[in-house]
């Protein structure tokens, strides 16, 4: 729905609108619904897992690119290392 790391102003605007919607819905859940705090906890858990997954993918991908560039540099590019 939203961009964790927006790259331009349009992505930033979309992210701001999604976060604003989250804020309104969570405020309503906490203030007007029985057990609404559970909605808050569940939403934070979902957002946290998505951010951590994205950070993990970015980290693994960047390390994989560095290793592949090294293999090309030393002439091992044709070997199969399943990277």
DSSP file (Angstrom, degrees, kcal/mol; ACC not computed):
  #  RESIDUE AA STRUCTURE BP1 BP2  ACC     N-H-->O    O-->H-N    N-H-->O    O-->H-N    TCO  KAPPA ALPHA  PHI   PSI    X-CA   Y-CA   Z-CA
    1    1 A X              0   0    0      0, 0.0     2,-0.3     0, 0.0    17,-0.1   0.000 360.0 360.0 360.0 -53.1    0.0    0.0    0.0
    2    2 A X        -     0   0    0     16,-0.1     2,-0.5    15,-0.1    10,-0.1  -0.738 360.0-111.0-114.5 162.9    2.6    2.5    1.1
    3    3 A X        -     0   0    0      8,-0.4     3,-0.5    -2,-0.3    12,-0.0  -0.815  15.2-159.3 -94.4 129.5    6.3    2.9    0.2
    4    4 A X  S    S+     0   0    0     -2,-0.5     2,-0.5     1,-0.3    -1,-0.2   0.918  94.4  23.4 -71.6 -43.7    8.7    2.2    3.1
    5    5 A X  S    S-     0   0    0      0, 0.0    -1,-0.3     0, 0.0     7,-0.1  -0.774  88.4-154.5-122.4  83.8   11.5    4.2    1.4
    6    6 A X        -     0   0    0     -3,-0.5     3,-0.1    -2,-0.5    -4,-0.0  -0.321   7.7-163.9 -63.4 139.8    9.8    6.6   -1.0
    7    7 A X        +     0   0    0      1,-0.1     2,-0.3    -2,-0.0    -1,-0.1   0.613  67.5  16.2-100.7 -15.8   12.0    7.6   -3.9
    8    8 A X  S  > S-     0   0    0      1,-0.0     4,-2.0     0, 0.0     5,-0.1  -0.885  86.9 -91.4-147.9 179.1   10.2   10.7   -5.2
    9    9 A X  H  > S+     0   0    0     -2,-0.3     4,-2.3     1,-0.2     5,-0.1   0.824 120.2  55.5 -68.9 -31.3    7.5   13.2   -4.1
   10   10 A X  H  > S+     0   0    0      2,-0.2     4,-2.2     1,-0.2    -1,-0.2   0.928 109.6  45.8 -67.2 -43.6    4.6   11.1   -5.6
   11   11 A X  H  > S+     0   0    0      1,-0.2     4,-2.5     2,-0.2    -8,-0.4   0.880 112.3  52.6 -64.3 -37.2    5.6    8.0   -3.6
   12   12 A X  H  X S+     0   0    0     -4,-2.0     4,-2.5     2,-0.2    -2,-0.2   0.900 108.4  50.0 -64.1 -41.0    6.0   10.2   -0.5
   13   13 A X  H  X S+     0   0    0     -4,-2.3     4,-2.1     2,-0.2    -2,-0.2   0.911 111.1  48.8 -64.3 -42.9    2.5   11.7   -1.0
   14   14 A X  H  X S+     0   0    0     -4,-2.2     4,-2.3     2,-0.2    -2,-0.2   0.926 111.9  49.3 -62.0 -45.6    1.0    8.2   -1.4
   15   15 A X  H  X S+     0   0    0     -4,-2.5     4,-2.6     1,-0.2     5,-0.2   0.909 109.8  51.3 -61.3 -42.9    2.8    7.0    1.8
   16   16 A X  H  X S+     0   0    0     -4,-2.5     4,-2.2     1,-0.2    -1,-0.2   0.897 110.1  49.4 -61.6 -40.8    1.5   10.1    3.7
   17   17 A X  H  X S+     0   0    0     -4,-2.1     4,-2.2     2,-0.2    -1,-0.2   0.907 111.9  48.1 -65.6 -41.1   -2.1    9.4    2.7
   18   18 A X  H  X S+     0   0    0     -4,-2.3     4,-2.6     2,-0.2    -2,-0.2   0.922 112.8  48.1 -65.8 -43.5   -1.9    5.7    3.7
   19   19 A X  H  X S+     0   0    0     -4,-2.6     4,-2.4     1,-0.2    -1,-0.2   0.871 110.4  52.5 -65.4 -35.6   -0.3    6.6    7.1
   20   20 A X  H  X S+     0   0    0     -4,-2.2     4,-2.2    -5,-0.2    -1,-0.2   0.907 109.5  48.9 -64.5 -41.8   -3.0    9.2    7.6
   21   21 A X  H  X S+     0   0    0     -4,-2.2     4,-2.7     2,-0.2     5,-0.2   0.926 110.5  50.9 -63.5 -45.2   -5.7    6.6    6.9
   22   22 A X  H  X S+     0   0    0     -4,-2.6     4,-2.9     1,-0.2     5,-0.3   0.931 109.2  51.8 -54.4 -47.0   -4.0    4.2    9.3
   23   23 A X  H  X S+     0   0    0     -4,-2.4     4,-2.1     1,-0.2    -2,-0.2   0.911 111.5  45.8 -59.6 -44.5   -4.0    6.9   11.9
   24   24 A X  H  X S+     0   0    0     -4,-2.2     4,-2.2     2,-0.2    -1,-0.2   0.929 115.2  46.2 -65.1 -45.5   -7.7    7.7   11.5
   25   25 A X  H  X S+     0   0    0     -4,-2.7     4,-2.4     1,-0.2    -2,-0.2   0.905 114.4  46.9 -66.4 -40.9   -8.8    4.0   11.5
   26   26 A X  H  X S+     0   0    0     -4,-2.9     4,-2.5    -5,-0.2     5,-0.2   0.881 110.0  53.5 -69.5 -36.9   -6.6    3.2   14.5
   27   27 A X  H  X S+     0   0    0     -4,-2.1     4,-2.4    -5,-0.3     5,-0.2   0.931 111.1  46.9 -60.7 -45.1   -7.9    6.2   16.4
   28   28 A X  H  X S+     0   0    0     -4,-2.2     4,-2.8     1,-0.2     5,-0.5   0.921 111.8  50.7 -61.7 -44.7  -11.4    5.1   15.8
   29   29 A X  H  X S+     0   0    0     -4,-2.4     4,-1.2     1,-0.2     7,-0.3   0.912 114.6  42.7 -62.0 -43.5  -10.7    1.5   16.9
   30   30 A X  H  < S+     0   0    0     -4,-2.5     6,-0.2     6,-0.3     7,-0.2   0.903 122.0  38.4 -70.3 -40.9   -9.0    2.6   20.1
   31   31 A X  H  < S+     0   0    0     -4,-2.4    -2,-0.2    -5,-0.2    -3,-0.2   0.855 128.9  23.0 -81.5 -36.2  -11.6    5.2   21.1
   32   32 A X  H  < S+     0   0    0     -4,-2.8     2,-0.4    -5,-0.2    -3,-0.2   0.536 105.1  73.1-116.3  -8.7  -14.9    3.6   20.0
   33   33 A X  S >< S-     0   0    0     -4,-1.2     3,-1.7    -5,-0.5     2,-0.3  -0.881  78.4-113.5-116.5 143.5  -14.5   -0.2   19.8
   34   34 A X  T 3  S+     0   0    0     -2,-0.4    -3,-0.1     1,-0.3    -2,-0.1  -0.543 106.8   9.1 -67.9 128.8  -14.3   -2.7   22.6
   35   35 A X  T >> S+     0   0    0     -2,-0.3     3,-1.6    -5,-0.1     4,-0.6   0.721  84.0 146.0  72.3  21.4  -10.8   -4.3   22.4
   36   36 A X  H X>  +     0   0    0     -3,-1.7     4,-1.4    -7,-0.3     3,-0.6   0.758  59.3  70.4 -63.8 -24.9   -9.7   -1.7   19.9
   37   37 A X  H 3> S+     0   0    0      1,-0.2     4,-2.2    -7,-0.2    -1,-0.3   0.805  90.5  62.0 -62.7 -26.5   -6.2   -1.6   21.3
   38   38 A X  H <> S+     0   0    0     -3,-1.6     4,-2.7     1,-0.2    -1,-0.2   0.865  98.8  54.7 -66.5 -34.5   -5.8   -5.1   19.9
   39   39 A X  H <X S+     0   0    0     -3,-0.6     4,-2.5    -4,-0.6    -1,-0.2   0.915 107.9  50.6 -61.3 -42.4   -6.3   -3.7   16.4
   40   40 A X  H  X S+     0   0    0     -4,-1.4     4,-2.3     2,-0.2    -2,-0.2   0.925 111.9  46.2 -60.5 -47.2   -3.4   -1.2   17.1
   41   41 A X  H  X S+     0   0    0     -4,-2.2     4,-2.1     1,-0.2    -2,-0.2   0.923 113.8  48.0 -64.7 -44.9   -1.1   -4.0   18.3
   42   42 A X  H  X S+     0   0    0     -4,-2.7     4,-2.2     2,-0.2    -1,-0.2   0.900 111.7  50.3 -63.1 -41.2   -1.9   -6.3   15.3
   43   43 A X  H  X S+     0   0    0     -4,-2.5     4,-2.6     1,-0.2     5,-0.2   0.920 110.2  49.4 -64.5 -43.6   -1.4   -3.4   12.8
   44   44 A X  H  X S+     0   0    0     -4,-2.3     4,-2.7     1,-0.2    -1,-0.2   0.894 110.3  51.7 -61.9 -39.0    1.9   -2.5   14.3
   45   45 A X  H  X S+     0   0    0     -4,-2.1     4,-2.3     2,-0.2    -2,-0.2   0.912 111.2  46.9 -64.1 -42.2    3.0   -6.1   14.1
   46   46 A X  H  X S+     0   0    0     -4,-2.2     4,-2.0     2,-0.2    -2,-0.2   0.928 114.3  46.4 -65.6 -45.3    2.0   -6.3   10.4
   47   47 A X  H  X S+     0   0    0     -4,-2.6     4,-2.4     1,-0.2     5,-0.2   0.915 112.4  51.3 -64.0 -42.2    3.8   -3.1    9.6
   48   48 A X  H  X S+     0   0    0     -4,-2.7     4,-2.6    -5,-0.2     5,-0.2   0.919 109.6  49.1 -61.5 -43.6    6.9   -4.1   11.5
   49   49 A X  H  X S+     0   0    0     -4,-2.3     4,-2.3     1,-0.2    -1,-0.2   0.886 111.3  50.0 -65.3 -37.1    7.1   -7.5    9.7
   50   50 A X  H  X S+     0   0    0     -4,-2.0     4,-2.4     2,-0.2    -1,-0.2   0.923 112.1  47.0 -65.8 -43.9    6.7   -5.8    6.3
   51   51 A X  H  X S+     0   0    0     -4,-2.4     4,-2.5     2,-0.2    -2,-0.2   0.926 113.4  48.1 -63.9 -44.5    9.5   -3.3    7.1
   52   52 A X  H  X S+     0   0    0     -4,-2.6     4,-2.5     2,-0.2    -1,-0.2   0.897 111.1  51.1 -64.4 -39.6   11.8   -6.0    8.4
   53   53 A X  H  X S+     0   0    0     -4,-2.3     4,-2.6    -5,-0.2    -1,-0.2   0.929 111.3  47.7 -62.6 -44.9   11.2   -8.2    5.3
   54   54 A X  H  X S+     0   0    0     -4,-2.4     4,-2.4     1,-0.2    -2,-0.2   0.907 112.3  49.1 -62.8 -41.8   11.9   -5.3    3.0
   55   55 A X  H  X S+     0   0    0     -4,-2.5     4,-2.2     2,-0.2    -1,-0.2   0.901 111.5  50.0 -64.9 -39.5   15.1   -4.5    4.9
   56   56 A X  H  X S+     0   0    0     -4,-2.5     4,-2.9     2,-0.2     5,-0.3   0.926 111.0  48.3 -63.8 -45.2   16.2   -8.1    4.8
   57   57 A X  H  X S+     0   0    0     -4,-2.6     4,-2.6     1,-0.2     5,-0.2   0.914 112.1  49.4 -62.5 -42.7   15.6   -8.4    1.0
   58   58 A X  H  X S+     0   0    0     -4,-2.4     4,-2.1    -5,-0.2    -1,-0.2   0.903 113.5  46.8 -62.7 -40.5   17.5   -5.2    0.4
   59   59 A X  H  X S+     0   0    0     -4,-2.2     4,-2.2     2,-0.2    -2,-0.2   0.943 114.9  44.4 -67.0 -48.7   20.4   -6.4    2.5
   60   60 A X  H  X S+     0   0    0     -4,-2.9     4,-2.4     1,-0.2    -2,-0.2   0.916 114.3  50.0 -64.0 -43.1   20.6   -9.9    1.0
   61   61 A X  H  X S+     0   0    0     -4,-2.6     4,-2.2    -5,-0.3    -1,-0.2   0.917 111.1  48.1 -63.4 -43.2   20.3   -8.5   -2.6
   62   62 A X  H  X S+     0   0    0     -4,-2.1     4,-1.8    -5,-0.2    -1,-0.2   0.895 113.0  48.0 -67.1 -38.5   23.0   -5.9   -2.1
   63   63 A X  H  X S+     0   0    0     -4,-2.2     4,-2.2     2,-0.2    -1,-0.2   0.895 110.7  52.3 -66.7 -38.4   25.4   -8.5   -0.6
   64   64 A X  H  X S+     0   0    0     -4,-2.4     4,-2.4     1,-0.2    -2,-0.2   0.892 107.9  51.1 -63.9 -40.1   24.6  -10.9   -3.4
   65   65 A X  H  X S+     0   0    0     -4,-2.2     4,-2.4     2,-0.2    -1,-0.2   0.903 109.5  50.5 -64.0 -41.3   25.4   -8.2   -6.0
   66   66 A X  H  X S+     0   0    0     -4,-1.8     4,-2.0     2,-0.2    -2,-0.2   0.913 111.3  48.1 -62.8 -43.0   28.8   -7.5   -4.3
   67   67 A X  H  X S+     0   0    0     -4,-2.2     4,-2.5     2,-0.2    -2,-0.2   0.914 111.5  49.9 -65.8 -42.5   29.7  -11.2   -4.3
   68   68 A X  H  X S+     0   0    0     -4,-2.4     4,-2.3     1,-0.2    -2,-0.2   0.910 109.9  50.7 -63.0 -41.7   28.7  -11.6   -8.0
   69   69 A X  H  X S+     0   0    0     -4,-2.4     4,-2.1     1,-0.2    -1,-0.2   0.898 110.1  50.7 -62.4 -39.1   30.8   -8.6   -9.0
   70   70 A X  H  X S+     0   0    0     -4,-2.0     4,-2.4     2,-0.2    -2,-0.2   0.930 109.1  50.6 -62.9 -45.4   33.8  -10.1   -7.1
   71   71 A X  H  X>S+     0   0    0     -4,-2.5     5,-2.7     1,-0.2     4,-0.7   0.890 111.2  48.6 -61.5 -39.6   33.4  -13.4   -8.9
   72   72 A X  H ><5S+     0   0    0     -4,-2.3     3,-0.5     4,-0.2    -1,-0.2   0.904 110.4  52.2 -64.4 -39.8   33.3  -11.6  -12.2
   73   73 A X  H 3<5S+     0   0    0     -4,-2.1    -2,-0.2     1,-0.2    -1,-0.2   0.903 113.4  41.8 -64.4 -42.4   36.4   -9.7  -11.2
   74   74 A X  H 3<5S-     0   0    0     -4,-2.4    -1,-0.2    -5,-0.1    -2,-0.2   0.485 118.5-108.0 -87.7  -1.0   38.4  -12.7  -10.3
   75   75 A X  T <<5S+     0   0    0     -4,-0.7     3,-0.3    -3,-0.5    -3,-0.2   0.647  87.9 115.5  90.5  14.5   37.2  -14.8  -13.3
   76   76 A X    > < +     0   0    0     -5,-2.7     3,-1.4    -6,-0.2    -4,-0.2   0.122  35.6 114.4 -99.8  20.7   34.9  -17.2  -11.5
   77   77 A X  T 3  S+     0   0    0     -6,-0.6    -1,-0.2     1,-0.3    -5,-0.1   0.771  71.4  55.1 -66.0 -26.2   31.8  -15.9  -13.2
   78   78 A X  T 3  S+     0   0    0     -3,-0.3    -1,-0.3    -7,-0.2     2,-0.2   0.527  87.2  97.1 -87.4  -4.7   31.1  -19.1  -15.0
   79   79 A X  S <  S-     0   0    0     -3,-1.4     2,-0.9    -8,-0.1    -3,-0.0  -0.536  78.8-120.0 -82.5 152.9   31.1  -21.3  -11.9
   80   80 A X        +     0   0    0     -2,-0.2    -2,-0.1     1,-0.1    -3,-0.1  -0.817  46.8 151.7 -98.5 104.5   27.8  -22.2  -10.3
   81   81 A X        -     0   0    0     -2,-0.9    -1,-0.1     0, 0.0    -2,-0.0   0.283  53.8-126.5-111.8   6.3   27.6  -21.0   -6.8
   82   82 A X              0   0    0      1,-0.1    -2,-0.1     0, 0.0     0, 0.0   0.890 360.0 360.0  50.9  48.9   23.8  -20.6   -6.6
   83   83 A X              0   0    0    -19,-0.1    -1,-0.1   -18,-0.0   -15,-0.1   0.434 360.0 360.0 -94.4 360.0   24.0  -16.9   -5.5
